Amino acid sequence: MNQARNVAILIYDNVEPLDFVGPFEVFISSSNYGKDFNVYTVAEKDEPVSAIGGLSINPSYTIHTCPKPDILVVPGGWGSRTAMLNENLTNWIREASDEVEVLLSVCTGALILAKANLLDGLKVTTNRSAINTLQELIPVSTEIIPDARYVDNGKIVLSAGVSAGMDAALYVVSRLLGEDRAVHAATLMEYDWNRMPN
């Protein structure tokens, strides 16, 4: 693929900062100066989003104006319990999921994917503190892997809590652009990539 892949990172009120900033950093560090990944934030509305801790973020786009994503990152945080009930968001995620190459959830972003009816028959994981909540939302065909840092279902990749989102994002980079690119990005970030054993 010669054109940079669009990486949309969803943000919403009370999102966990590292859940979205970690993958954001991974994809920009892996982007070969923007040639391979075009990374941007997207929110429901064109107004500042207040993350956990009061961090204020201005989204680059709304769900109505953003470039069509090739990769969509759905982070978690306390706000996921509200976001998962927002049909504007879950409908948009479900529609985008039809065309994305990879849909990556971080932490309790899995709850949002569950409410978007995207986890049927998959192996999934989330933050350990939210395993029981996820269990209540998923169909019986879905299997929770509680100790996994990330789980690859092909198009849909899910990761556990917070820093595991960086590990999963590096894994996605390695899948798309090769392991050397992911290792180089981890080195640039001085991050110790915690890889999933095969």
N, C-alpha and C positions, 0 to 999 in steps of 0.2 A: 504494500500500500504506500503510494508516494505522498498522498495527502495526510496531514496530521490527523490523528484520531481525536474527536471531540470528547473530552472528559468532563461531564457535568457532575458537580458535587452539590447535592441538595443540602440546603440549610433551612432551619426553622427555629422558632423561639425555644429556648432551653435545650438546644443541641449541645452535646458534649464537645468542647473545643478540639481536643486532640482527635476525636473521631473523624472530623472533617479536615482539619489542618494537617494531620499526619499523612493521609492519602494524598492530599493536595501537594505536600512537599515531595512525596515519593514520585508522583507523576511529573512534576516540573523538573525534578532532579534527573529523571529518566528521559526527558523529552528531547535531548540533543538540541538544546537552545530553541525549543518550540517547534522543531521540525517534525517530531513524531507524535507529540501530544499537545493539544490546545486545551488548557485546563481553566475552568471557570466555575463560579458558584451560581446557584439558581435557587430562587425562593418562590413562594406562592405569589407574593406581592412585591411591588417596587418600593420597598421601604426597609429601613435598617432592621436587622434581626438581632435579638439579644440572646447570646449563648449563655450557658451556665457560667456563673461568676460575673455576669454583667458585661462580657465582651460584646461590643457592638460591631456588626459586620454589614457592609453595604453589598448586597448581592449584585453580581454582574448582570444577571438577567432574571426574568420571571419565567415561570413554567410556560407562559404564552409567547415569550419573545426569544427564548434561548435557541442557539443553533441545535440542530438535531444531534443528540448524543450518540456516540459509538460505545462509550463506557459511562455507566451511571453509578455513582456512589451514593448510598443511602446510609447516613450515619445515625448513631443513637444518642442517648442522653435522656434525662427526665422528660423532655418535651416530646419524646417518641410516643408516650402514652396519649398525648393530645393529638399529635400529628397522625397517628394511626386511625383516628376517628374522623379525619378531615378527608372527605370524599374527593375534593378537588385534587389533593395530593395523591391519594391512592389510585384514583382513576388515571391521572397523568403518568404515574409510575407504571401502572399496568399497560397502558398504551405504549409508553416508551420501551417497555420490556420486549415488545414484539419485534423491535427493530435494532436494539442494541446488540453489540457483540458480547459485552460482559455487563452484568448487573451485580455490583458488589455491595453487600450490606456489612456495616460495622456495628458490633455491640447490639444494642436493642433496636437498631434499624431492622433487624429480623422481624420485630413485632409489626412494623409498617408493611413489610413484604407479606406477612401472614394475612393482614387485613386487606391487602390488595389481591389476595387469593393466588399467590404465585409460588407457594411452597408445597403444593400437592405432590406427594410421592418422592420428595427430595430428602437428602440428608442435610441437617441444619445444625447451627450452633448459634449461641448468643452469649452475652455476659452471664456469668454463672448465677448472679443474683436475680436474673430474669428468666431462668430456665422454666420455672413453674408457670409463669405468665405466658410464655411462648407455648408451653404444652396445652394450655387452655384454648389457644387460638388456632392451632394447626389441625388438619384432618388426621385421621388414624393412619393414613398411608405415609405420613411424614415421620422420619426418625431423627430424634435429637441426639447429637454426638456431644455430650456435655464437656468432655475434656479436650476437644480439638481447638487449636488456635484458629484454624480456618478449614473450610470444607468446600471442595470443588465439585459442582454438579454439572460442569460444562459452561452453559451460559451464566448460571447463577452461582456466585461464590459468596459464602457467608463467613464472617469472622467473629471471634469472641470479643472480650472487652478491650476497649480503648487502644492500647499499643498494638494489639493483635491486628488492628486494621492496617497498620503500616506493614506488618508481615504479609498480610493477604494482598495488599496493593503491590508489594515487591514481587509476590508470587505471580500476580496477573501480568506484571511487566515481563517477568521471565517467560511466561507462557506466550506472550505476544511478540516479544523482541529478543528473546534469548536470555539465558542465565547470566551471561557476561554483562549485559546492560543492567540487570537488577543488582548484581554485585557491585558494579561501578557506582550506581546510585546510592546504595547503602554506604559505600566508602565515602562518597561526597558528603553524605549526611552524618558521617561518623556514627552510624547506627549499626548495632549488632543484630543482623537479620536472624530472627528465630524461625527457621524453616520447619515445615511440617514433615515428619518422617514418612517415607513412602513404604 
